[in-house]
Amino acid sequence: MLPLGPRGPLCSTSADPFLRSARVNQTLAYTDEAFLAGLLHEVGKLYILMRAKDKLDVLASENEFQAVLAAWHPRIGRAVSELWQLPADLAVAVGDHQSCKLDAPEPPTLTEIVAVANYLAEHNEEAVNDEQFFDRLPSLGSLAMDKATFDWLIRAGDVDIRLLMLAFGV
């Protein structure tokens, strides 16, 4: 099972409309950075998989490998981002998106934007299908939303994903 799922593109394509819906301070200019951070937030997984591809037979169980992948990919992703000399706040967002609190301040940091987008991408099926999902949602602070806003984000993200697929000929 490939541990890289659709969460990266969903997270990234949610970031732009997410920022617009959250009315983030325009001087932050985070839209493009949030999109890129959403795409790259799991780049550490790709790096680990590329290094482990010839050693798959000696790796322990798939569950243990998945646990290592989940624990290590943020730090490795941050290191890769820094090696590529990406902006520091983008590297921090890639590295800290799983460990930061979802309760985003006003204005939210890039890390909090990616963390919330990642959380919502991870739980998108539940959010779409469960009417009580938003009643149980942890506090998202300045990035809080209702079901109607989330549904709009999903539709906007779906359009963006389709445009990306067209652009890449997929």
C-alpha positions in Angstrom: 0.0 0.0 0.0 1.4 3.4 -1.0 1.4 5.7 2.0 1.1 8.8 -0.2 -2.5 9.4 -0.8 -4.6 12.2 -2.1 -4.1 14.3 1.1 -1.3 16.4 -0.3 -3.2 17.7 -3.3 -6.4 18.0 -1.3 -4.5 19.8 1.5 -2.8 22.2 -1.0 -5.9 22.9 -3.1 -7.8 23.6 0.1 -5.2 26.2 1.2 -6.0 28.9 -1.3 -9.8 29.0 -0.9 -9.3 28.3 2.8 -7.3 31.5 3.2 -9.9 33.4 1.2 -12.7 32.1 3.4 -10.8 32.8 6.6 -10.3 36.5 5.6 -6.6 36.3 6.4 -4.8 39.6 6.5 -3.9 40.4 2.9 -0.4 41.6 3.8 0.6 38.0 4.7 0.6 36.9 1.0 0.3 33.3 2.1 -1.9 32.0 -0.7 0.9 30.7 -3.0 3.0 29.6 0.0 0.1 27.7 1.6 -0.6 25.9 -1.7 3.0 24.9 -2.0 3.3 23.9 1.7 0.1 21.8 1.2 1.7 20.0 -1.7 5.0 19.5 0.1 3.8 18.7 3.6 4.4 15.0 3.0 7.5 15.3 0.9 9.4 13.6 3.8 7.4 10.4 3.1 8.5 10.4 -0.5 12.2 10.8 0.6 11.9 7.9 3.0 10.2 5.7 0.4 12.9 6.5 -2.1 15.6 5.5 0.4 13.8 2.4 1.6 12.6 1.0 -1.8 15.5 -1.4 -2.1 15.2 -2.6 1.5 11.5 -3.3 1.6 12.1 -7.0 2.3 14.1 -6.2 5.5 11.7 -3.7 6.9 9.6 -5.0 9.7 5.8 -5.2 9.3 3.9 -2.7 7.2 2.3 -1.3 10.4 5.8 -0.6 11.9 6.9 1.0 8.7 3.8 3.2 8.6 4.5 4.3 12.2 8.1 5.2 11.3 6.9 7.0 8.2 4.3 9.0 10.2 6.8 9.9 12.9 9.7 10.8 10.8 8.3 12.4 7.6 7.7 15.9 9.1 11.3 16.3 10.2 12.7 14.9 7.0 10.3 17.0 5.0 11.5 20.1 6.8 15.2 19.1 6.2 14.4 18.6 2.5 12.6 21.9 2.3 15.6 23.6 3.9 18.0 21.8 1.6 16.0 23.1 -1.4 16.4 26.6 0.2 12.6 27.2 0.3 11.4 30.0 2.5 11.9 29.4 6.2 8.2 29.6 7.1 7.4 27.1 4.5 10.0 24.7 5.8 8.6 25.2 9.3 5.1 24.5 8.1 6.2 21.2 6.4 8.1 20.2 9.6 5.6 21.2 12.2 2.2 20.7 10.7 1.5 17.6 12.8 2.7 19.0 16.1 1.1 22.5 16.2 -2.2 23.1 17.8 -5.2 23.5 15.5 -6.5 26.5 17.5 -5.1 29.1 15.1 -4.6 32.7 16.3 -5.5 35.7 14.2 -3.7 36.0 11.9 -2.8 32.3 11.5 0.7 31.2 10.7 1.5 29.2 7.6 2.1 26.2 9.9 -1.4 26.5 11.4 -3.0 26.9 7.9 -1.3 23.7 6.7 -2.2 21.9 10.0 -5.9 22.7 9.7 -6.0 22.0 6.0 -4.3 18.7 6.6 -6.7 17.8 9.4 -9.7 18.6 7.3 -8.3 16.7 4.3 -7.7 13.7 6.6 -11.3 13.8 7.8 -13.0 15.0 4.6 -15.2 12.0 4.1 -16.4 12.1 7.7 -17.0 15.9 7.3 -19.0 15.5 4.1 -21.1 12.5 5.3 -21.6 13.2 9.0 -24.0 16.0 9.8 -22.6 16.2 13.4 -19.0 16.3 12.4 -18.7 20.1 12.9 -20.3 19.8 16.3 -17.4 17.6 17.4 -14.7 19.5 15.6 -11.8 20.7 17.8 -11.4 24.5 18.0 -9.8 25.8 14.8 -9.5 29.4 16.2 -9.4 32.0 13.5 -9.8 29.2 10.8 -13.1 27.9 12.2 -15.8 27.2 9.7 -19.3 25.7 9.4 -20.4 22.9 7.2 -21.5 25.2 4.4 -18.0 26.8 4.3 -16.3 23.4 4.4 -18.5 22.1 1.5 -17.5 25.2 -0.5 -13.9 24.5 0.3 -14.2 20.9 -0.9 -15.9 22.0 -4.2 -13.3 24.7 -4.7 -10.5 22.2 -4.0 -12.0 19.7 -6.3 -12.0 22.3 -9.1 -8.4 23.1 -8.4 -7.4 19.4 -8.4 -9.1 18.9 -11.8 -7.3 21.9 -13.2 -4.0 20.5 -11.9 -4.8 17.2 -13.5 -5.5 18.8 -16.8 -2.4 20.9 -16.6 -0.3 17.7 -16.0 -2.2 15.7 -18.6 -3.5 13.2 -16.0 
